[in-house]
C-alpha cells in the first residue's frame, strides 16, 4: 500500500473513524458510519470514511464481516474513545510491521521515515523545499526519498501522529526527526519503572519496536547502517537525552560496566557513554 498517496486520508480522519467505532462498542455498517461522520452522504466508495476504513483494513486494524459490518481489531479492539496514545501505539506497530507484516506494507512511509531518522534533530529541520533541493537523492540507493511535493504534508502528518516526527517550535511548517514520543511509549511498555536496565538491552528494545531508527531492521534493509552496534543514531540519542532533560529517564554511566552504548551529544567532542537506563515516569498521556 501507498500510505502517502491520495486518496489515503490523514491520520486525523482515521482517528475520527476509530473513535466512532470505539464509542459504539459493536460492529457497524459502512452506511451507518458514513451517515454520522459525513452528514448528507450515503455509503459511497469515494469519501473519507470509505478510504479510512480501507486503510484500517489494509493495516489490519479493522475488519469487515461477511455482511459488511466493520469492527476494530489489531490492538484497537478495546480502545477507549479518548485513548489517542493507544491509537498511536497500534497504528505505529502496524505500519512498521512490529507484530507481524501486513500483506501490502506501506513502503513509502517506511522509506521516508528511515531516511529522516538518520538526520540530526539537534541541528536540522525540514520542509518540502529543503528535502527536494538538498536531500531527496541522499538515500543509499540514490532513489528519491519522496517522489513529489504532495507527499510531504501527508508524511509530516503521519510522522507526527506516530510519534516519530515533531513540528519545530521556532519555524512554521517545518519538522524535526524527533522520535521522543514514540521512545517514551516503547520504554513505558517495555521497562519496569524505577528499575535500572543495561543500556544495550534498552537499545535493542527500541530498535525492535521502532525498526526505522538507525540500527533497526527496516532502516538497515534500506541501507542505513551503523559502523558499530553500540553506536546510537542521532534521532535516538536526541530522544533519550530529551527524556533525561524532561525527568522521565535516568541515563547512567558506570565506570566498570562491561557493555555500554555511545550517544551522540553535540556538546561533547566525543560520544557520551551510557551503561544503564532507568525509566522514572511512564507515558500516561
C-alpha positions as CSV (number, residue, x, y, z in Angstrom):
1,X,0.0,0.0,0.0
2,X,1.0,3.6,-0.5
3,X,0.2,5.5,2.7
4,X,1.3,8.9,1.4
5,X,-0.7,9.0,-1.8
6,X,-4.2,10.4,-2.2
7,X,-6.9,9.3,-1.5
8,X,-5.5,7.9,1.8
9,X,-7.0,10.2,4.5
10,X,-4.9,12.0,7.1
11,X,-4.4,10.3,10.4
12,X,-6.8,12.7,12.0
13,X,-9.7,11.4,9.8
14,X,-8.7,7.8,10.5
15,X,-8.6,8.6,14.3
16,X,-12.2,10.0,14.0
17,X,-13.4,6.8,12.4
18,X,-11.6,4.7,15.1
19,X,-13.2,6.9,17.9
20,X,-16.6,6.4,16.4
21,X,-16.3,2.7,16.2
22,X,-14.9,2.6,19.7
23,X,-17.8,4.7,21.0
24,X,-20.4,2.2,19.9
25,X,-18.6,-1.0,21.0
26,X,-20.1,-3.1,18.3
27,X,-19.7,-3.7,14.5
28,X,-21.3,-1.1,12.3
29,X,-22.2,-1.0,8.6
30,X,-20.3,1.5,6.5
31,X,-23.5,3.3,5.7
32,X,-24.1,3.9,9.4
33,X,-20.6,5.3,9.9
34,X,-20.9,7.5,6.8
35,X,-24.3,8.9,7.9
36,X,-22.8,10.1,11.2
37,X,-19.3,11.2,10.0
38,X,-20.3,12.5,6.5
39,X,-23.7,14.0,7.1
40,X,-25.8,14.1,3.9
41,X,-23.8,11.4,2.2
42,X,-24.5,7.8,1.6
43,X,-22.1,4.9,1.9
44,X,-20.2,5.7,-1.3
45,X,-16.9,4.4,-2.5
46,X,-15.0,7.7,-2.7
47,X,-15.4,9.6,0.5
48,X,-13.1,9.9,3.6
49,X,-15.0,7.2,5.5
50,X,-14.6,4.7,2.7
51,X,-10.9,5.3,2.3
52,X,-10.3,5.4,6.1
53,X,-11.9,2.0,6.5
54,X,-9.9,0.6,3.6
55,X,-6.7,2.0,5.2
56,X,-7.5,0.5,8.6
57,X,-8.3,-2.8,6.8
58,X,-5.1,-2.8,4.9
59,X,-3.2,-2.2,8.2
60,X,-5.0,-5.0,10.0
61,X,-6.6,-2.5,12.4
62,X,-10.2,-3.1,11.3
63,X,-12.1,-5.9,9.6
64,X,-15.4,-6.2,7.7
65,X,-17.7,-9.2,8.3
66,X,-19.5,-11.0,5.5
67,X,-22.5,-8.8,5.9
68,X,-20.3,-5.6,5.6
69,X,-20.2,-4.6,9.3
70,X,-16.9,-3.0,10.4
71,X,-15.2,-3.6,13.7
72,X,-11.8,-2.7,15.2
73,X,-9.0,-5.3,15.5
74,X,-5.2,-5.4,15.6
75,X,-4.8,-3.9,19.1
76,X,-7.7,-1.5,18.8
77,X,-10.4,-3.9,19.9
78,X,-10.8,-2.4,23.4
79,X,-9.5,1.1,22.8
80,X,-11.3,3.9,24.6
81,X,-12.6,6.9,22.7
82,X,-10.1,9.2,24.2
83,X,-7.0,6.9,24.1
84,X,-5.1,8.6,21.4
85,X,-1.8,7.1,22.8
86,X,-3.3,3.6,22.2
87,X,-4.2,4.6,18.7
88,X,-0.6,5.8,18.2
89,X,0.9,2.6,19.5
90,X,-1.3,0.3,17.4
91,X,-1.0,2.3,14.2
92,X,2.7,2.6,14.5
93,X,3.2,-1.1,15.2
94,X,1.0,-2.0,12.2
95,X,2.8,0.5,9.8
96,X,6.2,-0.7,10.9
97,X,5.3,-4.4,11.0
98,X,6.3,-4.9,14.6
99,X,3.9,-7.7,15.5
100,X,3.7,-9.2,12.0
101,X,3.8,-8.0,8.5
102,X,0.7,-6.7,6.7
103,X,0.1,-8.2,3.3
104,X,0.9,-4.9,1.5
105,X,3.2,-2.9,3.7
106,X,3.4,0.9,3.4
107,X,6.9,1.0,1.9
108,X,6.7,4.8,1.0
109,X,6.2,5.7,4.7
110,X,8.9,3.3,5.9
111,X,11.4,4.6,3.3
112,X,10.8,8.3,4.2
113,X,10.9,7.6,8.0
114,X,14.1,5.5,7.7
115,X,15.7,8.4,5.9
116,X,14.7,11.3,8.1
117,X,15.5,9.4,11.3
118,X,19.1,9.3,10.2
119,X,19.2,13.1,10.2
120,X,20.2,15.3,13.2
121,X,17.4,16.8,15.3
122,X,19.9,18.8,17.2
123,X,20.7,20.9,14.2
124,X,18.2,20.1,11.3
125,X,14.6,20.8,10.4
126,X,12.8,20.1,7.2
127,X,10.1,21.2,4.9
128,X,9.4,20.0,1.3
129,X,11.7,22.7,-0.2
130,X,14.7,21.6,1.9
131,X,14.1,17.9,1.2
132,X,13.6,18.5,-2.6
133,X,16.6,20.8,-3.0
134,X,19.1,19.3,-0.7
135,X,18.3,15.8,0.4
136,X,15.9,14.0,-2.0
137,X,18.6,11.8,-3.5
138,X,20.5,11.2,-0.3
139,X,19.1,7.7,0.2
140,X,21.7,5.0,0.0
141,X,20.2,3.6,-3.3
142,X,20.2,7.1,-4.9
143,X,16.5,7.0,-5.4
144,X,14.1,9.7,-4.4
145,X,13.1,9.8,-0.7
146,X,9.8,11.4,-1.6
147,X,8.7,11.4,-5.2
148,X,6.7,14.7,-5.2
149,X,5.5,17.6,-3.2
150,X,2.1,16.2,-2.5
151,X,3.6,13.5,-0.3
152,X,5.4,15.8,2.2
153,X,2.3,17.1,4.0
154,X,1.0,13.5,4.4
155,X,4.4,12.4,5.6
156,X,4.6,15.2,8.1
157,X,1.1,14.4,9.4
158,X,1.7,10.7,9.7
159,X,5.2,11.0,11.2
160,X,3.8,13.3,13.9
161,X,0.8,11.1,14.6
162,X,3.1,8.1,15.0
163,X,5.3,10.0,17.5
164,X,8.4,9.8,15.2
165,X,8.4,13.5,14.0
166,X,7.6,16.8,15.7
167,X,6.8,20.3,14.4
168,X,9.5,22.8,15.1
169,X,8.7,25.2,17.8
170,X,10.6,28.1,16.2
171,X,9.7,27.8,12.5
172,X,6.3,27.3,10.8
173,X,5.7,24.3,8.6
174,X,9.0,22.6,9.4
175,X,9.5,19.3,11.2
176,X,12.4,17.7,13.0
177,X,13.2,13.9,13.3
178,X,12.2,13.9,17.0
179,X,11.0,10.4,18.0
180,X,10.8,11.2,21.7
181,X,7.0,10.5,21.9
182,X,7.4,7.0,20.4
183,X,10.5,6.3,22.5
184,X,8.7,7.2,25.7
185,X,5.8,4.9,24.8
186,X,8.0,2.0,23.9
187,X,10.0,2.3,27.1
188,X,6.8,2.7,29.2
189,X,5.5,-0.6,27.7
190,X,8.8,-2.5,27.9
191,X,10.6,-1.4,31.1
192,X,9.7,-1.6,34.8
193,X,9.5,1.9,36.2
194,X,12.3,2.7,38.7
195,X,14.4,-0.4,37.7
196,X,17.8,0.1,36.1
197,X,18.3,-1.8,32.8
198,X,21.5,-2.2,30.9
199,X,21.6,0.3,28.0
200,X,22.3,-2.3,25.3
201,X,19.1,-4.2,26.2
202,X,17.2,-0.9,26.0
203,X,18.7,0.0,22.6
204,X,17.7,-3.4,21.3
205,X,14.1,-2.9,22.6
206,X,13.9,0.4,20.8
207,X,15.3,-0.9,17.6
208,X,12.9,-3.9,17.7
209,X,9.8,-1.7,18.2
210,X,11.0,1.2,16.1
211,X,12.7,-0.6,13.2
212,X,13.0,2.6,11.1
213,X,15.6,4.1,13.5
214,X,19.3,3.8,12.8
215,X,20.3,0.2,13.5
216,X,16.7,-1.1,13.2
217,X,15.7,-3.9,10.8
218,X,13.8,-1.7,8.3
219,X,16.4,1.0,8.3
220,X,19.2,-1.5,7.8
221,X,17.4,-3.2,5.0
222,X,17.2,0.1,3.2
223,X,21.0,0.7,3.5
224,X,21.1,2.9,6.6
225,X,23.8,1.1,8.6
226,X,25.9,2.0,11.6
227,X,29.6,1.4,12.0
228,X,29.2,-0.1,15.5
229,X,26.3,-1.9,17.1
230,X,26.7,0.1,20.3
231,X,26.5,3.4,18.4
232,X,23.2,5.2,18.8
233,X,21.9,7.3,15.9
234,X,21.3,11.0,16.3
235,X,17.5,10.7,16.5
236,X,17.5,8.1,19.2
237,X,20.3,10.0,21.1
238,X,18.2,13.1,21.0
239,X,15.1,11.3,22.3
240,X,17.0,9.6,25.2
241,X,18.7,12.8,26.2
242,X,15.5,14.8,26.0
243,X,13.9,12.2,28.3
244,X,16.7,12.8,30.8
245,X,16.2,16.5,30.4
246,X,12.5,16.2,31.0
247,X,13.0,14.0,34.0
248,X,11.4,10.7,32.9
249,X,14.7,8.9,32.1
250,X,17.9,8.4,34.0
251,X,21.0,7.7,31.9
252,X,23.7,6.1,33.9
253,X,27.4,5.7,33.4
254,X,29.0,3.1,35.5
255,X,32.8,3.0,35.3
256,X,33.1,-0.8,35.5
257,X,30.2,-1.6,33.1
258,X,31.1,-4.3,30.6
259,X,28.5,-3.2,27.9
260,X,27.8,0.4,27.0
261,X,26.2,2.4,24.2
262,X,27.5,5.6,22.6
263,X,25.1,8.6,22.5
264,X,25.6,11.4,20.0
265,X,25.9,14.6,22.1
266,X,26.8,17.8,20.0
267,X,28.1,19.5,23.2
268,X,30.9,16.9,23.6
269,X,33.9,16.3,21.4
270,X,33.4,12.6,21.7
271,X,30.4,10.2,22.2
272,X,28.6,10.2,25.5
273,X,28.9,6.8,27.2
274,X,25.8,5.2,28.7
275,X,25.7,1.9,30.6
276,X,22.3,1.8,32.1
277,X,18.8,3.4,31.6
278,X,16.1,3.8,34.2
279,X,12.5,4.7,33.4
280,X,11.4,7.2,36.1
281,X,8.0,8.2,34.7
282,X,5.8,6.3,32.2
283,X,3.9,7.7,29.4
284,X,0.4,8.3,30.8
285,X,-0.9,10.6,28.1
